[in-house]
Amino acid sequence: MIAAEPRVTELERTLGELAPALTGLRELVAAQRAAIAEGDLQRLLANAEAQESAGLKIGRLERRRQSLQSELELALSVTGVRAIGAAGYDDAASRRRFEVLVVAVREEVTALQQEHAQTAALLTGAAEQAFRARSFLARLTGSEPAYPRPTPQPRVGEGVRERGRASRVSAGQAKERESWTDGGRAAGDGGEVAKRLGAD
């Protein structure tokens, strides 16, 4: 335990850096959402650069945390970062201090996920509004019809003539089928029946 304590202290220091870094990124995501809502392109570009820098820093800290945690779990025969603090420090004050940092990091991770979800929802809404706006402008400029084209209606008398023709065709086909089924023809003749009906 004594040999592991310096590494536990290093893990505690890493958690102490990770928590405010997550807070900073969360604030940047909230600022990004505000810039999106206001349509401020310059702020969005600056925010994107700041988020990239913050993400790189958090990535380095997280890799260090994972490495130290894996090492200490093996050395102390425990699982989980909280268990490392409980097993790695002898005094209660140090264990409590470590626990506070663990809780702070977890809360910041949860808050960051919520900020990302809200921003994603806003982006989805903005994309839908942009699509509706493009459709509206397209209708105004005539590149998209404002109303659906009416379905052509048959002229007076056409419908009656078409129905009469269809009735004659149906009657003729029925008679053709009867002539090929009467007289006890084999079932194999069905192909020939289909050919004849298709040619009618």
Summary of the structure (lengths in Angstrom):
residues: 200
radius of gyration: 37.5
end to end distance: 95.9
largest distance: 105.5
contacts: 486
relative contact order: 0.09
helix: 82%
strand: 0%
